[in-house]
Amino acid sequence: MSKPEMTVKKKIGLFDLDHTLIPFDSDYEWNEFTIGLGWRDGVEFKRRNAVFYEQYRLGTLDLRDYVRFATEAIREQGAINSIAAHGRFMGAVVQKGIKRQALELVQSHQRDGAEVVIVTATNEFVTRPIAEAFGVTELIAVELERDAQGRLTGEIKGTPSFREGKVIRVEQWLAARGLGWDDVETTFYTDSMNDLALLEKATHPVATNPDERLRALAAERGWRILDLF
């Protein structure tokens, strides 16, 4: 009697972005960059930006309020100016922050035959070029709503990829490919307790450059801890 064939699960490498693959918060740094361009009042913008960042760190952020704030400059400047400025941002800030060890980690999953997906709570405008710089085409980010003329409204489209929303968005991504959680072997890298729901869903959770709370929880649960930077 022959043994039943083992089903080989598709490998998926899921990566948070900020403080996980890059050693800074891309949204925060983009906002700071726009101050340097003179797009925002430096004192007031820095104050509000710092408050939102602290709320994110503590897990109390209202993401919809933050996205309205964070997209004010690009909505006022329009697509042409904003895209050109982001190109300069990539050269001045992001490229310098992409470390060899982070690139090698992503590439190791790709060499192993895994599909790599960046799953971030930062919006798609800021993060799409960063994902491409890592050689990653699959990006799950906060999607921005547009009006009938294609202009950003400041609102979020669909479910934001934030906290429990990351699980929903990954499930949607899988379903679009005819897959469910039982069909895949997932490894998820993140630095933040905000991503606890997806860590608990992943086959292999990896606390990466973890904050204090996540480091303690990972040690308690026996999850792998990776200090990439």
ZATORMAR-250271 format. One record per atom (N, C-alpha, C, O): x negated, y negated, z negated; residue in one letter. Coordinates in steps of 0.2 Angstrom, whole numbers, padded with zeros to 4 digits, always signed. Example, Ala and Ser with C-alpha at 12.3 -4.5 7.8 and 13.67 -1.06 7.14 Angstrom:
BEGIN
-0066+0028-0039A-0062+0022-0039A-0066+0016-0039A-0071+0017-0042A-0064+0011-0035S-0068+0005-0036S-0064+0000-0039S-0067-0006-0040S
END
This chain:
BEGIN
-0004+0006+0000M+0000+0000+0000M-0004-0006+0000M-0009-0007-0004M-0003-0011+0005S-0008-0016+0005S-0006-0022+0000S+0000-0022-0002S-0011-0026-0002K-0010-0031-0007K-0006-0037-0003K-0008-0038+0003K-0002-0040-0007P+0001-0046-0004P-0004-0052-0002P-0009-0052-0006P-0004-0055+0003E-0009-0060+0005E-0008-0066+0000E-0003-0068-0002E-0014-0069-0001M-0014-0075-0006M-0013-0081-0001M-0016-0082+0004M-0008-0085-0004T-0007-0091+0000T-0012-0097-0002T-0014-0098-0008T-0016-0099+0003V-0021-0104+0002V-0018-0111+0002V-0014-0113+0006V-0018-0114-0004K-0015-0121-0005K-0020-0126-0001K-0026-0126-0002K-0016-0131+0001K-0020-0137+0004K-0023-0141-0001K-0020-0143-0006K-0029-0143+0000K-0033-0147-0005K-0031-0155-0004K-0032-0157+0002K-0030-0158-0009I-0029-0165-0009I-0033-0169-0014I-0033-0167-0020I-0037-0174-0012G-0041-0178-0017G-0037-0184-0018G-0037-0188-0013G-0035-0186-0024L-0031-0192-0025L-0036-0196-0029L-0039-0194-0034L-0036-0203-0027F-0041-0207-0030F-0037-0214-0032F-0035-0217-0028F-0037-0216-0038D-0036-0223-0040D-0042-0227-0037D-0047-0224-0035D-0041-0233-0037L-0046-0238-0033L-0050-0242-0038L-0056-0241-0039L-0046-0246-0042D-0050-0251-0046D-0052-0248-0052D-0049-0245-0056D-0059-0249-0054H-0063-0247-0059H-0063-0239-0059H-0066-0236-0063H-0061-0236-0053T-0062-0229-0052T-0067-0228-0046T-0072-0225-0047T-0065-0230-0040L-0070-0230-0035L-0074-0236-0034L-0080-0236-0032L-0071-0242-0037I-0075-0248-0037I-0075-0251-0044I-0071-0250-0047I-0081-0254-0046P-0082-0256-0053P-0079-0262-0055P-0081-0266-0059P-0073-0264-0052F-0069-0270-0053F-0062-0270-0051F-0060-0265-0048F-0058-0274-0053D-0051-0274-0051D-0051-0279-0044D-0052-0285-0044D-0049-0275-0039S-0049-0279-0032S-0044-0284-0032S-0045-0290-0029S-0038-0284-0035D-0033-0289-0035D-0035-0295-0039D-0035-0301-0036D-0038-0294-0044Y-0041-0299-0049Y-0046-0303-0045Y-0046-0309-0045Y-0051-0299-0042E-0056-0302-0038E-0054-0306-0032E-0057-0311-0030E-0049-0303-0029W-0046-0307-0023W-0043-0314-0025W-0044-0319-0022W-0040-0313-0031N-0037-0320-0033N-0042-0325-0035N-0041-0331-0033N-0047-0322-0038E-0053-0327-0040E-0056-0330-0033E-0058-0336-0033E-0056-0326-0028F-0059-0328-0022F-0055-0333-0019F-0058-0338-0016F-0048-0333-0019T-0044-0338-0016T-0045-0345-0020T-0044-0350-0017T-0047-0344-0026I-0048-0350-0030I-0054-0354-0027I-0054-0360-0026I-0059-0350-0025G-0065-0353-0022G-0064-0356-0016G-0067-0360-0013G-0059-0353-0012L-0057-0356-0006L-0053-0363-0006L-0051-0366-0002L-0051-0364-0013G-0047-0370-0014G-0039-0369-0013G-0035-0374-0012G-0037-0363-0012W-0030-0361-0011W-0026-0362-0017W-0020-0362-0017W-0029-0361-0023R-0025-0362-0029R-0029-0367-0034R-0034-0368-0033R-0025-0369-0039D-0027-0373-0044D-0031-0369-0049D-0029-0364-0052D-0038-0370-0049G-0042-0366-0053G-0040-0364-0060G-0040-0359-0062G-0039-0370-0064V-0038-0369-0071V-0032-0365-0072V-0032-0360-0076V-0026-0367-0069E-0020-0364-0071E-0020-0357-0068E-0017-0352-0071E-0022-0356-0062F-0022-0349-0059F-0026-0344-0063F-0024-0339-0064F-0032-0346-0065K-0036-0342-0069K-0033-0340-0075K-0034-0334-0078K-0030-0345-0078R-0026-0343-0085R-0021-0338-0084R-0020-0333-0087R-0017-0339-0078R-0011-0334-0077R-0014-0327-0075R-0011-0322-0077R-0019-0328-0071N-0022-0322-0068N-0025-0317-0074N-0024-0311-0074N-0028-0321-0079A-0031-0317-0084A-0026-0314-0089A-0026-0309-0091A-0020-0318-0090V-0014-0315-0093V-0012-0309-0090V-0010-0304-0094V-0010-0309-0084F-0008-0303-0080F-0013-0297-0081F-0010-0292-0082F-0019-0299-0080Y-0024-0293-0080Y-0024-0290-0087Y-0024-0284-0088Y-0023-0294-0092E-0023-0291-0099E-0017-0287-0100E-0017-0282-0103E-0011-0289-0097Q-0005-0285-0098Q-0006-0279-0094Q-0003-0274-0097Q-0009-0279-0089Y-0010-0272-0085Y-0014-0268-0089Y-0013-0262-0090Y-0020-0270-0092R-0024-0266-0096R-0020-0263-0102R-0022-0257-0104R-0016-0267-0105L-0012-0264-0111L-0006-0260-0109L-0002-0257-0113L-0004-0260-0102G+0001-0256-0100G+0008-0259-0101G+0013-0256-0101G+0008-0266-0101T+0014-0270-0102T+0016-0274-0096T+0021-0278-0096T+0013-0273-0090L+0013-0278-0085L+0020-0277-0081L+0022-0271-0080L+0024-0282-0080D+0029-0282-0075D+0027-0283-0068D+0025-0289-0066D+0026-0278-0064L+0023-0278-0058L+0026-0282-0053L+0023-0286-0049L+0033-0283-0053R+0036-0287-0048R+0034-0294-0049R+0034-0298-0045R+0034-0297-0056D+0032-0303-0057D+0025-0305-0055D+0023-0310-0052D+0021-0300-0056Y+0014-0301-0054Y+0013-0301-0046Y+0009-0305-0044Y+0016-0297-0043V+0016-0297-0035V+0018-0304-0033V+0015-0306-0028V+0023-0307-0035R+0025-0313-0033R+0020-0318-0034R+0018-0322-0030R+0017-0318-0040F+0011-0322-0042F+0005-0321-0037F+0002-0326-0034F+0003-0315-0036A-0003-0313-0033A-0002-0314-0025A-0007-0315-0022A+0004-0314-0022T+0004-0316-0015T+0006-0323-0013T+0007-0324-0007T+0006-0327-0018E+0008-0334-0017E+0003-0337-0012E+0006-0341-0007E-0003-0336-0013A-0008-0339-0008A-0007-0337-0001A-0007-0341+0003A-0007-0330+0000I-0007-0328+0007I+0000-0329+0010I+0000-0330+0016I+0005-0330+0006R+0012-0332+0009R+0011-0339+0011R+0014-0341+0017R+0008-0344+0008E+0007-0351+0010E+0002-0351+0015E+0004-0356+0020E-0003-0348+0016Q-0008-0348+0021Q-0006-0345+0027Q-0008-0347+0033Q-0002-0340+0027G+0000-0336+0033G-0005-0331+0035G-0011-0330+0032G-0003-0327+0040A-0007-0321+0041A-0014-0322+0044A-0019-0319+0042A-0014-0327+0049I-0021-0328+0052I-0026-0330+0047I-0032-0327+0047I-0025-0335+0043N-0029-0337+0038N-0031-0332+0033N-0037-0331+0031N-0026-0329+0031S-0027-0324+0025S-0031-0318+0027S-0035-0316+0024S-0030-0315+0033I-0034-0310+0036I-0041-0312+0037I-0046-0308+0035I-0042-0318+0039A-0049-0320+0040A-0053-0321+0034A-0058-0319+0033A-0049-0323+0029A-0052-0324+0022A-0053-0318+0019A-0058-0317+0015A-0049-0313+0020H-0050-0306+0017H-0057-0303+0020H-0060-0299+0017H-0058-0304+0026G-0064-0302+0030G-0070-0305+0026G-0075-0301+0025G-0070-0311+0024R-0075-0314+0021R-0076-0311+0013R-0081-0310+0011R-0070-0310+0010F-0070-0307+0004F-0073-0300+0004F-0077-0298-0001F-0072-0296+0009M-0075-0289+0010M-0083-0290+0010M-0086-0286+0006M-0085-0295+0013G-0093-0295+0014G-0096-0298+0008G-0101-0296+0005G-0092-0303+0005A-0095-0307-0001A-0094-0303-0008A-0098-0303-0012A-0089-0299-0008V-0087-0295-0015V-0087-0288-0014V-0091-0284-0018V-0083-0285-0010V-0081-0278-0010V-0087-0274-0008V-0089-0269-0011V-0090-0275-0002Q-0096-0271+0000Q-0101-0271-0005Q-0104-0265-0005Q-0103-0276-0009K-0108-0276-0014K-0106-0271-0020K-0110-0269-0023K-0099-0270-0020G-0097-0266-0026G-0096-0259-0024G-0094-0255-0029G-0097-0257-0018I-0096-0250-0016I-0102-0246-0017I-0107-0247-0014I-0102-0242-0022K-0108-0238-0024K-0109-0232-0021K-0104-0228-0019K-0115-0230-0020R-0117-0224-0016R-0113-0218-0019R-0111-0213-0016R-0113-0217-0026Q-0111-0211-0029Q-0103-0211-0028Q-0100-0205-0028Q-0100-0217-0027A-0092-0217-0026A-0091-0214-0019A-0087-0210-0018A-0095-0217-0014L-0094-0214-0007L-0096-0207-0007L-0092-0203-0003L-0101-0204-0010E-0103-0197-0010E-0097-0193-0013E-0096-0187-0011E-0094-0196-0018L-0088-0192-0021L-0083-0191-0016L-0080-0185-0016L-0081-0196-0013V-0075-0196-0008V-0077-0191-0003V-0074-0187+0000V-0084-0192+0000Q-0086-0188+0005Q-0087-0180+0004Q-0086-0176+0008Q-0088-0179-0003S-0088-0172-0005S-0082-0168-0004S-0081-0163-0003S-0076-0172-0006H-0070-0169-0005H-0068-0168+0002H-0065-0163+0004H-0070-0173+0006Q-0069-0172+0014Q-0072-0167+0017Q-0070-0163+0021Q-0079-0166+0015R-0083-0160+0017R-0080-0153+0015R-0080-0148+0018R-0076-0153+0009D-0073-0147+0006D-0067-0146+0010D-0063-0141+0008D-0065-0150+0015G-0059-0149+0018G-0052-0152+0015G-0047-0151+0017G-0053-0156+0010A-0048-0159+0007A-0046-0165+0011A-0050-0169+0014A-0039-0167+0010E-0037-0173+0013E-0037-0178+0007E-0035-0177+0002E-0040-0184+0008V-0042-0189+0003V-0036-0194+0004V-0035-0197+0009V-0033-0196-0002V-0028-0202-0002V-0030-0206-0008V-0031-0204-0013V-0030-0213-0006I-0031-0218-0012I-0024-0220-0014I-0020-0222-0010I-0023-0219-0020V-0016-0221-0023V-0018-0227-0028V-0020-0226-0034V-0015-0233-0027T-0017-0239-0031T-0011-0243-0032T-0006-0243-0028T-0011-0246-0038A-0006-0251-0039A-0007-0258-0037A-0003-0262-0038A-0012-0259-0033T-0014-0265-0030T-0010-0265-0023T-0009-0260-0020T-0009-0271-0020N-0005-0271-0014N-0009-0269-0008N-0015-0269-0008N-0005-0268-0003E-0008-0265+0003E-0012-0270+0007E-0017-0268+0010E-0011-0277+0006F-0015-0282+0010F-0022-0282+0007F-0027-0282+0011F-0022-0281+0001V-0029-0282-0003V-0033-0275-0001V-0039-0275+0000V-0029-0269-0002T-0033-0263-0002T-0034-0259+0004T-0038-0255+0005T-0030-0261+0010R-0031-0257+0016R-0038-0257+0019R-0041-0252+0020R-0041-0263+0019P-0048-0264+0021P-0053-0260+0017P-0058-0258+0019P-0051-0260+0010I-0056-0257+0006I-0056-0249+0007I-0061-0246+0007I-0050-0246+0008A-0049-0239+0009A-0053-0237+0015A-0056-0232+0016A-0052-0242+0020E-0056-0240+0027E-0063-0240+0026E-0067-0237+0029E-0066-0245+0021A-0073-0245+0020A-0075-0238+0017A-0081-0237+0017A-0071-0235+0013F-0073-0228+0011F-0071-0223+0016F-0073-0217+0014F-0069-0224+0022G-0068-0219+0027G-0061-0215+0025G-0061-0210+0027G-0057-0219+0022V-0050-0216+0020V-0045-0219+0024V-0044-0225+0023V-0041-0215+0027T-0035-0218+0031T-0029-0217+0028T-0024-0221+0029T-0028-0213+0023E-0022-0212+0019E-0022-0216+0013E-0026-0215+0008E-0018-0221+0013L-0017-0226+0007L-0010-0226+0005L-0005-0228+0009L-0009-0225-0002I-0003-0226-0005I-0004-0232-0010I-0007-0232-0015I-0001-0238-0008A-0002-0244-0011A+0005-0248-0012A+0010-0245-0009A+0005-0253-0016V+0011-0257-0017V+0013-0260-0010V+0009-0264-0007V+0018-0258-0007E+0020-0261+0000E+0024-0267-0001E+0028-0268-0006E+0023-0272+0003L+0025-0279+0003L+0031-0280+0007L+0031-0278+0013L+0037-0282+0005E+0043-0284+0009E+0041-0289+0014E+0038-0294+0012E+0044-0289+0020R+0044-0294+0025R+0051-0296+0027R+0055-0292+0027R+0052-0303+0029D+0058-0305+0031D+0059-0303+0039D+0054-0300+0042D+0064-0306+0042A+0065-0304+0049A+0060-0306+0053A+0059-0304+0059A+0057-0312+0051Q+0051-0314+0055Q+0044-0311+0054Q+0039-0313+0057Q+0044-0306+0049G+0038-0303+0048G+0034-0306+0042G+0028-0304+0041G+0037-0311+0039R+0033-0315+0034R+0034-0312+0027R+0040-0309+0026R+0029-0312+0023L+0030-0309+0016L+0034-0313+0012L+0035-0319+0013L+0039-0309+0008T+0044-0313+0004T+0041-0313-0003T+0044-0317-0007T+0036-0310-0005G+0034-0310-0012G+0037-0304-0016G+0035-0303-0022G+0041-0300-0013E+0044-0295-0016E+0041-0288-0014E+0037-0288-0009E+0042-0283-0018I+0040-0276-0017I+0045-0272-0013I+0051-0272-0014I+0042-0269-0008K+0046-0264-0004K+0046-0257-0006K+0041-0254-0007K+0052-0254-0008G+0052-0248-0010G+0050-0247-0017G+0049-0252-0021G+0048-0241-0019T+0045-0239-0026T+0038-0241-0026T+0034-0239-0022T+0036-0245-0031P+0029-0247-0032P+0025-0242-0034P+0027-0238-0039P+0019-0241-0032S+0014-0236-0034S+0011-0238-0040S+0005-0239-0041S+0015-0238-0046F+0012-0240-0052F+0015-0236-0058F+0021-0234-0058F+0011-0233-0062R+0013-0229-0068R+0017-0223-0065R+0014-0220-0060R+0023-0222-0067E+0027-0216-0065E+0028-0216-0057E+0030-0211-0054E+0028-0222-0055G+0029-0223-0047G+0024-0220-0043G+0025-0218-0037G+0018-0219-0046K+0013-0216-0042K+0015-0208-0040K+0014-0206-0035K+0018-0205-0045V+0020-0198-0044V+0026-0198-0039V+0026-0194-0034V+0031-0203-0039I+0036-0203-0034I+0033-0204-0027I+0035-0201-0022I+0028-0209-0026R+0025-0211-0020R+0021-0205-0017R+0021-0204-0011R+0018-0201-0021V+0014-0195-0019V+0019-0190-0017V+0018-0187-0012V+0024-0189-0021E+0029-0184-0019E+0032-0186-0012E+0033-0181-0008E+0033-0192-0011Q+0036-0194-0004Q+0031-0193+0001Q+0033-0191+0007Q+0025-0194+0000W+0019-0193+0005W+0019-0186+0006W+0018-0184+0012W+0019-0182+0001L+0019-0174+0003L+0025-0172+0007L+0024-0168+0011L+0031-0174+0005A+0037-0172+0008A+0037-0174+0015A+0040-0170+0019A+0034-0180+0017A+0034-0182+0024A+0029-0177+0028A+0030-0177+0034A+0025-0173+0025R+0021-0168+0028R+0024-0161+0027R+0020-0156+0028R+0030-0160+0024G+0033-0154+0023G+0030-0150+0017G+0030-0144+0017G+0027-0154+0013L+0024-0151+0007L+0027-0153+0000L+0030-0158+0000L+0026-0149-0005G+0028-0150-0012G+0022-0149-0016G+0017-0147-0014G+0023-0150-0023W+0017-0149-0027W+0015-0142-0027W+0009-0141-0028W+0019-0137-0026D+0017-0130-0027D+0013-0128-0021D+0010-0123-0021D+0013-0132-0015D+0010-0131-0009D+0002-0134-0009D-0001-0132-0005D+0001-0138-0014V-0006-0141-0014V-0010-0140-0021V-0007-0139-0026V-0016-0141-0020E-0021-0141-0026E-0024-0148-0026E-0027-0150-0022E-0022-0152-0031T-0023-0159-0031T-0028-0160-0037T-0028-0157-0042T-0033-0165-0035T-0038-0167-0040T-0037-0175-0040T-0037-0178-0035T-0036-0178-0046F-0034-0185-0046F-0039-0188-0051F-0040-0186-0057F-0042-0193-0048Y-0047-0197-0052Y-0044-0204-0054Y-0042-0208-0050Y-0045-0206-0060T-0042-0212-0062T-0046-0215-0069T-0048-0210-0073T-0046-0221-0070D-0049-0224-0076D-0044-0226-0081D-0046-0227-0087D-0037-0225-0080S-0033-0229-0084S-0027-0225-0086S-0025-0220-0083S-0025-0226-0092M-0019-0223-0096M-0013-0225-0092M-0008-0221-0092M-0013-0230-0088N-0007-0232-0084N-0005-0226-0079N+0000-0226-0077N-0010-0222-0077D-0009-0216-0073D-0008-0210-0076D-0009-0204-0073D-0006-0210-0082L-0005-0204-0086L+0000-0199-0082L-0001-0193-0082L+0005-0201-0080A+0010-0197-0076A+0007-0193-0071A+0009-0187-0070A+0003-0196-0067L+0000-0193-0061L-0006-0188-0063L-0007-0183-0061L-0009-0190-0069L-0014-0186-0071L-0011-0179-0074L-0014-0174-0073L-0005-0180-0077E-0002-0174-0080E+0001-0169-0074E+0002-0163-0075E+0002-0172-0068K+0005-0169-0063K+0000-0165-0059K+0001-0160-0055K-0006-0168-0059A-0012-0165-0054A-0014-0159-0057A-0014-0157-0063A-0017-0155-0052T-0020-0148-0054T-0026-0149-0058T-0027-0146-0063T-0030-0154-0056H-0036-0155-0059H-0037-0163-0061H-0039-0167-0056H-0035-0165-0067P-0035-0172-0068P-0043-0174-0070P-0046-0170-0074P-0045-0179-0068V-0052-0181-0070V-0052-0189-0072V-0050-0193-0069V-0053-0189-0079A-0054-0196-0081A-0060-0199-0079A-0066-0197-0081A-0060-0204-0075T-0066-0207-0072T-0067-0214-0074T-0063-0218-0073T-0073-0215-0077N-0075-0221-0080N-0069-0223-0085N-0067-0229-0084N-0067-0219-0089P-0060-0220-0092P-0061-0226-0098P-0066-0227-0101P-0055-0229-0098D-0055-0234-0104D-0054-0230-0111D-0054-0223-0110D-0055-0233-0116E-0055-0230-0123E-0050-0225-0124E-0051-0219-0126E-0044-0227-0122R-0038-0223-0124R-0038-0216-0120R-0036-0211-0122R-0039-0217-0113L-0039-0212-0109L-0045-0207-0110L-0044-0201-0110L-0051-0210-0112R-0057-0205-0114R-0055-0201-0120R-0056-0195-0120R-0051-0204-0125A-0049-0200-0131A-0044-0194-0129A-0045-0189-0131A-0039-0196-0125L-0034-0191-0123L-0037-0186-0119L-0036-0180-0119L-0042-0188-0114A-0045-0182-0110A-0049-0178-0114A-0049-0172-0113A-0053-0180-0119A-0056-0176-0123A-0052-0171-0127A-0053-0165-0128A-0046-0174-0129E-0041-0170-0133E-0038-0164-0129E-0037-0159-0131E-0037-0166-0123R-0033-0161-0118R-0038-0157-0114R-0036-0152-0111R-0045-0158-0115G-0050-0154-0111G-0050-0156-0104G-0052-0152-0100G-0048-0162-0102W-0049-0164-0095W-0056-0166-0094W-0060-0168-0098W-0058-0165-0088R-0065-0167-0086R-0065-0175-0086R-0061-0179-0085R-0071-0177-0089I-0073-0184-0089I-0079-0186-0085I-0084-0182-0086I-0078-0190-0080L-0083-0192-0076L-0085-0199-0076L-0081-0204-0075L-0091-0201-0078D-0094-0208-0079D-0097-0209-0072D-0103-0208-0072D-0094-0212-0067L-0096-0212-0061L-0101-0218-0060L-0106-0218-0056L-0100-0223-0064F-0104-0229-0064F-0108-0230-0070F-0112-0234-0071F
END
